[in-house]
Amino acid sequence: MSLLVVGLSHRSAPVSVLERASLSPDAQVKLLQDTVAAEPAAEAGVLATCNRIELYADVDKFHAGVAELSTLLAQHSGVGLDELTPHLYVHYEDRAVHHLFSVACGLDSMVVGEGQILGQIKDALARAQELHTAGRLLNDLFQQALRVGKRAHSETGIDRAGQSLVTFGLEQLAAGGDVRSWARGKKALVIGAGSMSSLAAATLARSGVAEVVVANRTFERAERLARILTEGDDTAVTARAVPMDAVADELTRADVAVSCTGATGLVLGVDTVVAAVEDRTGERVALAEAPRPAAVPEQSPAPAAEEGCPLDLTAVPTGFSVLGEAAVAGLDAAALEQHAAWVAGGTAVDRAREAGRPGPEDDAELIAALAATAARTGRVPELRRPEPVAGVPRPRPALFLLDLAMPRDIDAAVHQLAGVRLVDIESLAEASADAPMAADVDQVRRIVADEVAAFGAAQRAAHITPTVVALRSMAAEVVAGELARLEGRLPGLDDKHRAEITQTVRRVVDKLLHAPTVRVKQLAAEPGGAGYADALRTLFDLGPETVASVSRAGNSTTGENRGPA
């Protein structure tokens, strides 16, 4: 097994890079086709979601595979290789399996534990099967990933650790309040009719919105989603479909809008949002004021450098004692000792007192603590973070917007509009960074580790199976040849004795081969067991073509591309 994955996600790249690197469905198809056409890769699969782009391949050379897959990702994403490379991650063999299994369980998602990724993995497998780029390895890998993800959700409480991106986004719109209370009675506009938009529409309906309007470029799909919402037994929502050119008008009547389309450009520009809010409120929409610093007492200017001082006092921020934390931040222990010796000389102390600044007695406790830190770590901590600034409260939002698309559907400038609350992928990533982890996550990690070990063992055992089959086929040919020679030497042998001799010879061969072949499969399943297949081929002089013919026969029997789990 030579599984390689090269990719980038919300953990390795800023949203701005992910947005530009996103792959359209057509680009994913072309990427798969070009990957299997490349020399190092025999199979390929693409997992592309709103916050990750990963290319999986079965390669025969690691370094050549990394170079080729990285280049292909850059070419098809439209982001230059030099810009893309710092954000790429690479996993190989067991680490690649571990990564996909973790992704399938929701451990690597923006919202830990969310289950939507399972559907996206299933779609990725189906696409690779349809294009015939998934062979035995990727079929086994992706199908097992689906089983591992389902096991994690059924055997643990990982669902309590996270939720869908839609639910998390709505919670952010509700500012952490109860989503049902926030959504009750609101009118919602859903732009798009794909899987994410459909989930958003259903979630809004269950949350108690009064109306859902669905807009989509293909009007029939919008109508179908609206009909499903209306006919649902678990909601009493009113739903209707509109064409995409009606979005601007519908936005003036909506309280909340969710957008997730595959558009390459913006669906809602800042001017459209401004016009909708002004039409709704009858007031002009202004830019939200930037936060202003809290008032601070007037400070003396920074002191000038003094002769013999080991510090550049002119670089010290005003408002801090030059003998305290700001003056010595980032110094190593030796520099701190020099500074202390200079302060003890008295010149700086006297001038500090004359200027009305704190003297050494005021900073004694702080400097002692800093010195202790320097003695322990070899370096004084950097400057403390600045005090929080006083922000200007924004007016109550008249319009709530949730952008789940990648690249974005809604202009980021909308964040600056007063009276509008926009939550997008970037703000969701920031909010989820501090989300608490459930205790069940550790249990899921153990499941992933066990499943990775089992998958690796199965793959290594499968790797030696063609060699074992070829060995037994060779033994059967030898037995058949010797029995034919016996028939020529003893032509008068009756059927009873001929059958007894044939059975005895075959039994002897089977017994001789049984223990070695069983044991070699066990050894091959262990880490580092790939060499046993080579040893077996060498010992019994099994040619590569003989083993390859067995593998081809196995593929034709089992089917090279199997359906998704």
C-alpha positions as CSV (number, residue, x, y, z in Angstrom):
1,M,0.0,0.0,0.0
2,S,1.4,3.4,-1.0
3,L,-1.5,5.7,-0.1
4,L,-0.7,9.4,-0.3
5,V,-2.9,12.4,0.5
6,V,-2.0,16.0,-0.3
7,G,-4.4,18.7,0.8
8,L,-5.3,21.9,2.7
9,S,-8.0,22.7,5.1
10,H,-9.3,25.3,7.6
11,R,-6.6,24.1,9.9
12,S,-3.7,24.7,7.5
13,A,-4.8,27.7,5.4
14,P,-6.7,31.0,5.9
15,V,-10.2,31.2,4.5
16,S,-9.0,33.6,1.8
17,V,-6.7,30.9,0.4
18,L,-9.4,28.1,0.7
19,E,-11.8,30.3,-1.0
20,R,-9.6,30.9,-4.0
21,A,-8.5,27.2,-4.1
22,S,-12.0,25.8,-4.1
23,L,-12.8,23.3,-6.9
24,S,-15.9,23.4,-9.0
25,P,-17.5,19.9,-9.9
26,D,-16.0,20.1,-13.4
27,A,-12.6,21.0,-12.0
28,Q,-12.8,18.0,-9.6
29,V,-13.5,15.7,-12.6
30,K,-10.5,17.1,-14.6
31,L,-8.2,16.8,-11.5
32,L,-9.1,13.1,-11.0
33,Q,-8.5,12.3,-14.7
34,D,-5.2,14.2,-14.8
35,T,-4.0,12.5,-11.6
36,V,-4.5,8.9,-12.8
37,A,-2.9,10.0,-16.1
38,A,0.2,11.1,-14.2
39,E,3.1,8.6,-13.9
40,P,3.3,8.2,-10.1
41,A,-0.5,7.6,-9.5
42,A,-2.6,4.5,-10.2
43,E,-5.8,5.6,-8.4
44,A,-7.2,8.9,-7.3
45,G,-10.0,10.4,-5.3
46,V,-10.9,14.0,-4.4
47,L,-12.6,15.1,-1.1
48,A,-13.7,18.8,-1.6
49,T,-15.9,20.5,0.9
50,C,-16.4,24.1,2.1
51,N,-13.4,23.9,4.4
52,R,-11.0,21.3,2.8
53,I,-9.6,20.1,-0.5
54,E,-7.7,16.8,-0.4
55,L,-6.3,14.7,-3.2
56,Y,-5.9,10.9,-2.4
57,A,-3.8,8.7,-4.6
58,D,-2.1,5.3,-4.8
59,V,1.4,6.1,-5.8
60,D,4.6,4.1,-6.5
61,K,7.0,6.8,-5.5
62,F,6.6,9.1,-2.5
63,H,8.6,12.2,-3.4
64,A,7.5,12.1,-7.1
65,G,3.9,11.6,-5.9
66,V,4.0,14.6,-3.5
67,A,5.5,16.8,-6.3
68,E,3.0,15.7,-8.9
69,L,-0.1,15.9,-6.6
70,S,0.9,19.4,-5.3
71,T,1.4,20.6,-8.9
72,L,-1.9,19.2,-10.0
73,L,-3.8,20.8,-7.0
74,A,-2.2,24.2,-7.9
75,Q,-3.0,23.9,-11.6
76,H,-6.7,23.0,-11.1
77,S,-7.3,25.4,-8.2
78,G,-5.8,28.4,-9.9
79,V,-3.6,29.2,-6.9
80,G,0.1,29.4,-7.7
81,L,2.2,26.5,-6.4
82,D,4.5,28.9,-4.5
83,E,1.5,30.4,-2.7
84,L,-0.2,27.1,-2.1
85,T,2.7,25.1,-0.9
86,P,3.0,26.7,2.6
87,H,-0.6,25.7,3.4
88,L,-0.4,22.1,2.1
89,Y,-0.1,19.0,4.4
90,V,1.0,15.5,3.3
91,H,0.1,12.2,4.9
92,Y,1.5,8.8,3.7
93,E,0.4,5.2,4.2
94,D,-0.9,4.6,7.8
95,R,-0.9,8.4,8.5
96,A,-3.0,9.0,5.5
97,V,-5.5,6.3,6.6
98,H,-5.6,7.8,10.1
99,H,-6.3,11.2,8.6
100,L,-9.2,10.1,6.5
101,F,-10.7,8.1,9.4
102,S,-10.4,11.1,11.7
103,V,-12.1,13.3,9.0
104,A,-14.9,10.7,8.7
105,C,-15.5,10.8,12.4
106,G,-15.7,14.6,12.5
107,L,-12.5,15.0,14.5
108,D,-11.0,17.3,11.9
109,S,-14.1,19.3,11.1
110,M,-14.6,22.9,11.8
111,V,-17.4,21.9,14.2
112,V,-16.1,18.8,15.9
113,G,-18.4,15.8,15.6
114,E,-20.5,17.1,12.7
115,G,-21.9,14.3,10.6
116,Q,-22.3,16.0,7.2
117,I,-18.7,14.9,6.2
118,L,-19.9,11.3,5.9
119,G,-22.2,12.3,3.0
120,Q,-19.4,14.2,1.4
121,I,-17.0,11.3,1.6
122,K,-19.7,9.0,0.1
123,D,-20.1,11.6,-2.8
124,A,-16.3,11.6,-3.3
125,L,-16.2,7.8,-3.6
126,A,-19.1,7.7,-6.0
127,R,-17.5,10.3,-8.2
128,A,-14.2,8.4,-8.3
129,Q,-16.1,5.1,-9.1
130,E,-18.1,6.8,-11.8
131,L,-14.8,8.1,-13.5
132,H,-13.1,4.7,-12.8
133,T,-10.3,6.4,-10.9
134,A,-10.9,4.4,-7.7
135,G,-9.3,0.9,-7.7
136,R,-9.1,-1.7,-4.9
137,L,-7.1,0.5,-2.5
138,L,-9.3,3.7,-2.6
139,N,-12.5,1.6,-2.7
140,D,-11.5,-0.2,0.4
141,L,-10.2,3.0,2.1
142,F,-13.3,5.2,1.5
143,Q,-15.8,2.4,2.3
144,Q,-14.0,1.6,5.5
145,A,-13.9,5.3,6.4
146,L,-17.6,5.5,6.0
147,R,-18.0,2.5,8.3
148,V,-15.6,4.0,10.9
149,G,-17.5,7.3,10.9
150,K,-20.8,5.5,11.4
151,R,-19.3,3.4,14.2
152,A,-18.0,6.5,15.9
153,H,-21.4,8.2,15.8
154,S,-23.3,5.0,17.0
155,E,-20.9,3.9,19.7
156,T,-20.0,7.2,21.3
157,G,-21.6,10.6,22.1
158,I,-19.5,12.4,19.6
159,D,-22.7,14.0,18.3
160,R,-22.9,15.9,21.6
161,A,-19.5,17.4,20.9
162,G,-20.6,19.1,17.7
163,Q,-23.4,19.8,15.3
164,S,-23.9,20.6,11.7
165,L,-22.2,23.7,10.3
166,V,-25.7,25.0,9.6
167,T,-26.8,24.7,13.3
168,F,-23.5,26.2,14.5
169,G,-24.0,29.1,12.1
170,L,-27.6,29.8,13.2
171,E,-26.3,29.7,16.8
172,Q,-23.8,32.4,15.9
173,L,-26.6,34.5,14.3
174,A,-28.6,34.1,17.4
175,A,-25.5,35.4,19.4
176,G,-25.4,32.3,21.5
177,G,-29.1,32.4,22.4
178,D,-31.7,29.8,21.9
179,V,-32.1,29.3,18.1
180,R,-35.8,28.4,18.3
181,S,-36.6,31.6,20.3
182,W,-34.6,33.6,17.9
183,A,-36.0,32.0,14.7
184,R,-39.7,31.9,15.8
185,G,-41.9,33.8,13.4
186,K,-39.1,35.0,11.1
187,K,-39.1,34.9,7.3
188,A,-36.2,33.1,5.8
189,L,-34.6,33.2,2.3
190,V,-32.5,30.2,1.3
191,I,-30.3,30.8,-1.8
192,G,-29.4,27.5,-3.4
193,A,-31.0,24.0,-3.4
194,G,-28.0,21.7,-2.9
195,S,-27.3,19.5,0.1
196,M,-26.1,22.3,2.4
197,S,-28.9,24.7,1.4
198,S,-31.5,21.9,1.8
199,L,-30.2,21.2,5.3
200,A,-30.3,24.9,6.1
201,A,-33.9,25.1,4.9
202,A,-35.0,22.0,6.9
203,T,-33.2,23.3,10.0
204,L,-34.9,26.7,9.8
205,A,-38.2,25.0,9.3
206,R,-37.8,22.9,12.4
207,S,-36.6,25.9,14.3
208,G,-39.9,27.6,13.9
209,V,-39.6,30.2,11.1
210,A,-42.9,31.3,9.6
211,E,-41.8,31.1,6.0
212,V,-39.0,29.7,3.8
213,V,-38.4,31.1,0.3
214,V,-36.1,29.0,-1.8
215,A,-34.2,30.6,-4.7
216,N,-32.1,28.6,-7.2
217,R,-30.8,28.9,-10.7
218,T,-32.6,25.7,-11.6
219,F,-36.2,26.6,-10.7
220,E,-37.4,23.0,-10.7
221,R,-35.0,22.1,-7.9
222,A,-36.2,25.1,-5.8
223,E,-39.7,24.0,-6.4
224,R,-38.9,20.4,-5.3
225,L,-37.2,21.6,-2.0
226,A,-40.1,24.0,-1.3
227,R,-42.6,21.1,-1.8
228,I,-40.6,18.8,0.5
229,L,-40.7,21.5,3.2
230,T,-44.4,22.1,2.9
231,E,-45.3,18.4,2.9
232,G,-43.1,17.6,5.9
233,D,-44.9,16.2,8.9
234,D,-42.6,17.7,11.5
235,T,-43.1,21.3,10.6
236,A,-45.9,23.7,9.7
237,V,-43.8,26.1,7.7
238,T,-45.0,27.8,4.5
239,A,-42.5,27.4,1.7
240,R,-42.4,28.7,-1.9
241,A,-39.8,28.8,-4.7
242,V,-38.6,31.9,-6.7
243,P,-36.1,32.3,-9.5
244,M,-32.7,33.7,-8.8
245,D,-33.5,37.1,-10.3
246,A,-36.0,37.6,-7.5
247,V,-33.4,37.4,-4.7
248,A,-33.0,41.2,-4.3
249,D,-36.7,41.7,-3.9
250,E,-37.1,38.8,-1.5
251,L,-34.2,40.0,0.6
252,T,-36.2,43.2,1.4
253,R,-38.9,41.0,3.0
254,A,-36.6,38.4,4.7
255,D,-35.4,38.5,8.3
256,V,-32.7,35.9,7.7
257,A,-31.0,34.7,4.6
258,V,-28.8,31.6,4.1
259,S,-26.7,31.3,1.0
260,C,-24.7,28.3,-0.2
261,T,-24.4,28.1,-4.0
262,G,-21.6,26.9,-6.3
263,A,-21.3,30.3,-7.9
264,T,-17.8,31.6,-8.7
265,G,-18.8,35.2,-8.0
266,L,-20.7,37.0,-5.4
267,V,-24.4,36.3,-5.1
268,L,-25.2,39.2,-2.7
269,G,-23.1,42.3,-3.1
270,V,-22.9,45.0,-0.4
271,D,-25.1,47.4,-2.5
272,T,-27.9,44.8,-2.6
273,V,-27.8,44.2,1.1
274,V,-27.8,48.0,1.8
275,A,-30.8,48.5,-0.5
276,A,-32.7,45.6,1.2
277,V,-32.1,47.0,4.7
278,E,-32.9,50.6,3.8
279,D,-36.1,49.4,2.1
280,R,-37.0,47.4,5.2
281,T,-36.2,50.0,7.8
282,G,-36.7,53.3,5.9
283,E,-33.4,54.5,7.3
284,R,-30.0,54.9,5.7
285,V,-27.5,52.2,6.4
286,A,-24.2,53.4,7.7
287,L,-20.9,51.7,8.2
288,A,-20.4,50.4,11.7
289,E,-17.9,52.6,13.6
290,A,-14.5,51.1,14.4
291,P,-13.8,50.4,18.1
292,R,-12.2,53.4,19.8
293,P,-9.6,53.0,22.5
294,A,-10.7,53.6,26.1
295,A,-9.6,56.9,27.5
296,V,-6.3,56.7,29.3
297,P,-4.5,59.3,31.4
298,E,-2.0,61.5,29.6
299,Q,1.5,59.9,29.7
300,S,4.9,61.3,29.8
301,P,6.9,60.9,26.6
302,A,9.3,58.0,26.4
303,P,12.6,58.7,28.1
304,A,15.7,59.4,26.1
305,A,18.5,56.8,26.1
306,E,21.0,57.2,28.9
307,E,24.7,56.6,28.8
308,G,25.5,53.1,29.9
309,C,22.0,51.7,29.8
310,P,21.8,48.3,28.1
311,L,18.2,49.0,26.9
312,D,16.9,51.2,24.1
313,L,14.6,53.2,26.4
314,T,13.2,55.2,23.4
315,A,11.5,52.0,22.2
316,V,9.7,51.5,25.5
317,P,6.0,52.3,25.3
318,T,4.8,55.2,27.3
319,G,2.5,54.5,30.3
320,F,4.8,51.8,31.7
321,S,7.6,52.0,34.2
322,V,10.9,51.9,32.3
323,L,12.2,49.9,35.3
324,G,9.4,47.3,35.1
325,E,7.7,44.9,32.8
326,A,7.9,46.9,29.5
327,A,11.5,47.7,29.8
328,V,12.7,44.1,30.3
329,A,10.2,42.2,28.2
330,G,11.9,39.6,26.0
331,L,15.3,39.9,27.6
332,D,17.4,36.9,28.3
333,A,18.8,36.3,31.8
334,A,22.2,37.9,31.0
335,A,20.7,41.1,29.7
336,L,18.4,41.3,32.7
337,E,21.4,41.1,35.0
338,Q,23.1,43.9,33.1
339,H,19.9,46.0,33.4
340,A,19.6,45.3,37.1
341,A,23.2,46.3,37.7
342,W,22.7,49.6,35.8
343,V,19.5,50.4,37.7
344,A,21.4,49.8,41.0
345,G,23.9,52.5,40.0
346,G,21.3,55.1,41.1
347,T,21.4,57.5,38.1
348,A,18.3,56.2,36.4
349,V,16.5,55.8,39.8
350,D,17.1,59.4,40.7
351,R,16.0,60.7,37.3
352,A,12.9,58.6,37.5
353,R,11.9,60.0,40.9
354,E,12.5,63.6,39.6
355,A,10.2,62.9,36.7
356,G,7.5,61.5,39.0
357,R,7.7,58.0,37.6
358,P,7.7,54.9,39.9
359,G,11.0,54.1,41.6
360,P,12.7,50.7,42.1
361,E,10.7,50.1,45.4
362,D,7.5,50.2,43.3
363,D,8.9,47.7,40.8
364,A,10.8,45.4,43.2
365,E,8.1,42.7,43.3
366,L,7.7,42.7,39.6
367,I,11.4,42.6,38.8
368,A,11.9,39.8,41.3
369,A,9.2,37.8,39.6
370,L,10.7,38.5,36.2
371,A,14.1,37.5,37.4
372,A,12.8,34.2,38.7
373,T,11.1,33.5,35.4
374,A,14.4,34.3,33.5
375,A,16.3,32.0,35.8
376,R,13.8,29.2,35.2
377,T,13.2,29.6,31.4
378,G,16.3,31.6,30.3
379,R,14.1,34.4,29.0
380,V,11.6,37.0,30.3
381,P,8.1,36.7,29.0
382,E,7.1,39.1,26.2
383,L,4.9,42.1,26.8
384,R,1.5,41.5,28.3
385,R,-1.4,41.9,25.9
386,P,-2.9,45.4,25.6
387,E,-5.9,46.2,27.7
388,P,-9.3,45.7,25.8
389,V,-10.6,48.8,24.1
390,A,-14.1,50.2,24.5
391,G,-16.2,49.2,21.5
392,V,-19.2,51.2,20.1
393,P,-22.4,49.1,20.4
394,R,-23.9,48.2,17.0
395,P,-27.6,48.7,16.5
396,R,-29.9,45.7,16.7
397,P,-29.7,43.7,13.4
398,A,-32.5,44.2,10.9
399,L,-31.1,41.5,8.7
400,F,-29.3,38.2,9.5
401,L,-27.1,36.6,6.9
402,L,-25.4,33.2,6.9
403,D,-22.9,32.5,4.1
404,L,-21.9,28.8,4.0
405,A,-20.4,28.9,0.5
406,M,-16.8,28.5,-0.5
407,P,-15.9,30.7,-2.3
408,R,-18.1,33.1,-0.5
409,D,-21.5,34.1,-1.8
410,I,-21.9,37.3,0.3
411,D,-19.5,40.3,0.1
412,A,-17.3,40.4,3.2
413,A,-17.8,44.2,3.3
414,V,-21.3,43.5,4.7
415,H,-19.6,42.8,8.0
416,Q,-19.1,46.6,8.2
417,L,-22.7,47.5,7.8
418,A,-24.6,48.7,10.9
419,G,-27.9,46.9,11.4
420,V,-26.7,43.7,9.6
421,R,-25.2,40.6,11.2
422,L,-23.2,38.4,8.8
423,V,-21.8,35.0,9.7
424,D,-19.5,33.3,7.1
425,I,-17.0,30.5,7.0
426,E,-14.2,32.8,8.3
427,S,-16.2,33.9,11.4
428,L,-17.4,30.3,12.0
429,A,-13.7,29.2,12.0
430,E,-12.9,31.9,14.6
431,A,-15.9,31.0,16.8
432,S,-15.2,27.2,16.6
433,A,-11.6,27.6,17.7
434,D,-12.8,28.1,21.3
435,A,-15.6,25.5,21.2
436,P,-15.4,23.0,24.1
437,M,-14.5,19.4,23.3
438,A,-16.7,16.6,24.5
439,A,-15.2,13.7,26.6
440,D,-16.4,11.3,23.9
441,V,-13.7,12.7,21.5
442,D,-11.0,10.6,23.3
443,Q,-13.1,7.5,22.8
444,V,-13.5,8.3,19.1
445,R,-9.7,8.7,18.8
446,R,-9.2,5.2,20.3
447,I,-11.7,3.8,17.7
448,V,-9.8,5.5,14.9
449,A,-6.5,4.1,16.2
450,D,-7.9,0.6,16.3
451,E,-9.5,0.8,12.9
452,V,-6.3,2.2,11.3
453,A,-4.3,-0.8,12.7
454,A,-6.9,-3.2,11.5
455,F,-7.1,-1.6,8.0
456,G,-3.3,-1.7,7.7
457,A,-3.1,-5.3,8.7
458,A,-5.8,-6.3,6.2
459,Q,-4.1,-4.4,3.4
460,R,-0.7,-6.0,4.2
461,A,-2.3,-9.4,4.3
462,A,-4.1,-8.8,1.0
463,H,-0.8,-7.7,-0.5
464,I,0.7,-11.2,0.0
465,T,-2.4,-13.2,-1.0
466,P,-1.6,-13.2,-4.7
467,T,1.8,-14.6,-3.9
468,V,0.3,-17.4,-1.8
469,V,-2.2,-18.2,-4.5
470,A,0.5,-18.3,-7.1
471,L,2.5,-20.7,-4.9
472,R,-0.4,-23.0,-4.5
473,S,-1.1,-22.9,-8.2
474,M,2.5,-23.8,-8.9
475,A,2.3,-26.7,-6.4
476,A,-0.9,-27.9,-8.1
477,E,0.9,-27.8,-11.5
478,V,3.8,-29.8,-10.1
479,V,1.4,-32.5,-8.7
480,A,-0.5,-32.7,-12.0
481,G,2.8,-33.1,-13.9
482,E,4.1,-35.9,-11.6
483,L,0.7,-37.8,-11.7
484,A,0.9,-37.6,-15.5
485,R,4.4,-39.1,-15.5
486,L,3.2,-41.9,-13.1
487,E,0.4,-42.7,-15.5
488,G,2.9,-43.2,-18.3
489,R,5.1,-45.5,-16.1
490,L,2.2,-47.5,-14.7
491,P,-0.4,-47.7,-17.5
492,G,-2.0,-50.7,-16.0
493,L,-2.9,-49.0,-12.7
494,D,-6.6,-49.4,-11.9
495,D,-8.8,-46.5,-11.0
496,K,-9.0,-47.2,-7.3
497,H,-5.2,-47.2,-6.8
498,R,-4.8,-44.2,-9.1
499,A,-7.3,-42.2,-7.1
500,E,-5.6,-43.2,-3.8
501,I,-2.2,-42.2,-5.1
502,T,-3.5,-38.8,-6.4
503,Q,-5.2,-38.0,-3.1
504,T,-2.1,-38.9,-1.1
505,V,0.2,-36.8,-3.2
506,R,-2.2,-33.8,-3.0
507,R,-2.6,-34.3,0.8
508,V,1.2,-34.3,1.3
509,V,1.6,-31.0,-0.7
510,D,-1.3,-29.3,1.1
511,K,0.2,-30.3,4.5
512,L,3.6,-29.1,3.6
513,L,2.3,-25.7,2.4
514,H,-0.4,-25.1,5.0
515,A,1.7,-24.0,8.0
516,P,4.1,-21.7,5.9
517,T,1.3,-20.0,4.0
518,V,-0.8,-19.4,7.1
519,R,2.2,-18.1,9.0
520,V,3.4,-15.8,6.2
521,K,-0.1,-14.2,6.1
522,Q,0.1,-13.6,9.8
523,L,3.6,-12.1,9.6
524,A,2.7,-10.0,6.6
525,A,-0.2,-8.4,8.5
526,E,2.2,-7.0,11.0
527,P,3.9,-3.6,10.5
528,G,6.9,-4.1,8.3
529,G,5.6,-7.4,6.9
530,A,5.6,-6.4,3.3
531,G,9.0,-8.1,2.8
532,Y,7.6,-11.5,3.4
533,A,5.9,-11.6,0.0
534,D,9.2,-10.8,-1.7
535,A,10.9,-13.6,0.4
536,L,8.3,-16.1,-0.7
537,R,8.6,-15.2,-4.3
538,T,12.4,-15.5,-4.1
539,L,12.4,-18.9,-2.3
540,F,9.9,-20.5,-4.7
541,D,11.1,-18.7,-7.8
542,L,7.7,-17.1,-8.5
543,G,8.0,-14.7,-11.4
544,P,6.4,-11.2,-11.2
545,E,4.2,-12.0,-14.1
546,T,2.8,-15.1,-12.4
547,V,1.8,-13.1,-9.3
548,A,0.4,-10.3,-11.5
549,S,-1.8,-12.7,-13.4
550,V,-3.3,-13.9,-10.2
551,S,-4.0,-10.3,-9.1
552,R,-5.7,-9.6,-12.5
553,A,-7.8,-12.7,-12.2
554,G,-8.9,-11.6,-8.7
555,N,-9.8,-8.1,-9.8
556,S,-11.9,-9.5,-12.7
557,T,-13.7,-11.8,-10.3
558,T,-14.4,-9.3,-7.5
559,G,-15.0,-6.3,-9.7
560,E,-12.5,-3.4,-9.8
561,N,-15.1,-0.7,-8.8
562,R,-17.5,-1.6,-6.1
563,G,-20.5,0.4,-5.0
564,P,-20.5,2.8,-2.0
565,A,-21.3,1.5,1.4
